[in-house]
Amino acid sequence: MSAGKFCAVFGIVWGFVRGCMVALGIGGAAGMLGGSHILGIGAGIVGLVIMIIAGGIFGFIWGAIAAVIYNIILGAIGGIEMDLEAKP
């Protein structure tokens, strides 16, 4: 579960970065096509919000699936064994 949470936070940050690019692209396209600047700004903001939410959701799903696969594989091969000794 914690791997899913970590990947969700990472997905939100990455979604913000991608959302900024989407917002700039939508705003620029609306300006070039001669549309309303308000419409371009609104569509850019909606694109930014959607990318942030989608990044969080898909990041969580990906992290949870990756953790399950990791646990299955390590269960099948025996995992990693470490011997720790205290120093005198």
LINLIN-V308032 format. One record per residue. N is the residue number from 1. RES is the residue in one small letter. PSI is psi in radians with two decimals (999 if undefined). Layout:
n: <N;N>
res: <RES;RES>
psi: <PSI;PSI>
//
This chain:
n: <1;2;3;4;5;6;7;8;9;10;11;12;13;14;15;16;17;18;19;20;21;22;23;24;25;26;27;28;29;30;31;32;33;34;35;36;37;38;39;40;41;42;43;44;45;46;47;48;49;50;51;52;53;54;55;56;57;58;59;60;61;62;63;64;65;66;67;68;69;70;71;72;73;74;75;76;77;78;79;80;81;82;83;84;85;86;87;88>
res: <m;s;a;g;k;f;c;a;v;f;g;i;v;w;g;f;v;r;g;c;m;v;a;l;g;i;g;g;a;a;g;m;l;g;g;s;h;i;l;g;i;g;a;g;i;v;g;l;v;i;m;i;i;a;g;g;i;f;g;f;i;w;g;a;i;a;a;v;i;y;n;i;i;l;g;a;i;g;g;i;e;m;d;l;e;a;k;p>
psi: <-0.64;-0.52;-0.67;-0.71;-0.75;-0.81;-0.52;-0.76;-0.76;-0.69;-0.62;-0.77;-0.80;-0.62;-0.62;-0.75;-0.84;-0.64;-0.63;-0.71;-0.72;-0.75;-0.73;-0.69;-0.76;-0.77;-0.72;-0.70;-0.69;-0.66;-0.65;-0.55;-0.03;0.30;-3.12;2.37;-0.59;-0.71;-0.72;-0.72;-0.76;-0.77;-0.63;-0.74;-0.73;-0.74;-0.70;-0.82;-0.75;-0.71;-0.65;-0.82;-0.80;-0.68;-0.73;-0.79;-0.90;-0.53;-0.75;-0.81;-0.80;-0.75;-0.71;-0.75;-0.75;-0.69;-0.70;-0.80;-0.75;-0.79;-0.64;-0.79;-0.79;-0.53;-0.59;-0.61;-0.08;-0.15;-2.83;2.30;2.30;2.40;2.07;2.32;2.50;2.45;2.45;999>
//
